[in-house]
Amino acid sequence: MSICFFEGAFRPTKECALPVTDLAITRGVGVFDTLRSFGGKPFALEEHMKRLEESALRAGIAIGDVVDNIRQAIADGLKRSDCPNGGNCAVKSYITGGDTNDLGMFPNPRYFIVIDSANPPLDEEYRAGIALLPTAETRPYPTIKSINYLIGIMQCAGRPDVRECLYCPGGEITETLASSFFAHIGGTLFTAPLGTVLGGVTRGFVIDLARAYGFKVVELAPKLADLADADEAFITGTLKDVLPVVRVGDTVIGSGKPGPVSARLLRLLREYRERRLTSQP
Ligand SMILES: *Cc1c(COP(=O)(O)O)cnc(C)c1O
């Protein structure tokens, strides 16, 4: 059962309700984070809490001790959750604008956490790879993990054949609706630099692992026009890990099937996670 932490207590998620006056509802002001737990242990908790804090500060939300409270509530919540395998959950933490807009600063935020079983992509999506649809739009305030996904959702409306939209302002590929993007071109992995995209926690792990295992990684936005020369592409995210991309718009990537680079990085990421979880009390 999905549980929610709101106003100091856990309850079934359907009993959590934000006041209709909250700026998250009336103006789309809010930030969030999704992390996963395995066997009840949160993975990369500190990396996720740091990013949540940065997102809130960049959005003008005064956090006070909110992030400390969220950290504590996640620990309590994972003990109460009934996710499968002793606690394989998705933990979503939200900080909203609250009721007060003080010239673009939000001094009285609200926060809530939803803990539910994780819904990673299907095995079939890893086996066959996925398709993305390029759009010339830019994700506003790219360093903030905002709750407002309207642009990216609208650009892919009515397209069941694509998993997500891919932001490509001026033909330069930044990221997707909710994932970081990588292309493997001429033996080098390219991904857009920080500042132009969200600092994906998985993005950071994949870059570090790739470099440690001998891949050349360049933080430079790959161009849409260069995808014809890519032998592989993939997206990364907390629930997706490393998910192969085999088509972007009309461009087929490489052989049109997932390749060895994404398979290797997926394995390295999962091994890294196992090592960290095992050494975690
Ligand atoms: C959440 C998200 C990501 C992925 O971040 P992770 O920390 O790896 O889950 C990338 N880009 C955007 C726009 C996102 O919202």
The ligand as a Gaussian input file, in Angstrom:
#p B3LYP/6-31G(d) Opt

LIG

0 1
 C       14.693000      13.329000     -12.367000
 C       15.292000      13.822000     -13.631000
 C       16.493000      13.277000     -14.150000
 C       17.161000      12.052000     -13.556000
 O       17.732000      12.269000     -12.318000
 P       18.143000      11.047000     -11.373000
 O       18.669000      11.728000     -10.166000
 O       19.188000      10.263000     -12.090000
 O       16.918000      10.248000     -11.117000
 C       17.062000      13.880000     -15.266000
 N       16.468000      14.940000     -15.878000
 C       15.297000      15.464000     -15.432000
 C       14.674000      16.597000     -16.159000
 C       14.670000      14.915000     -14.298000
 O       13.503000      15.422000     -13.865000

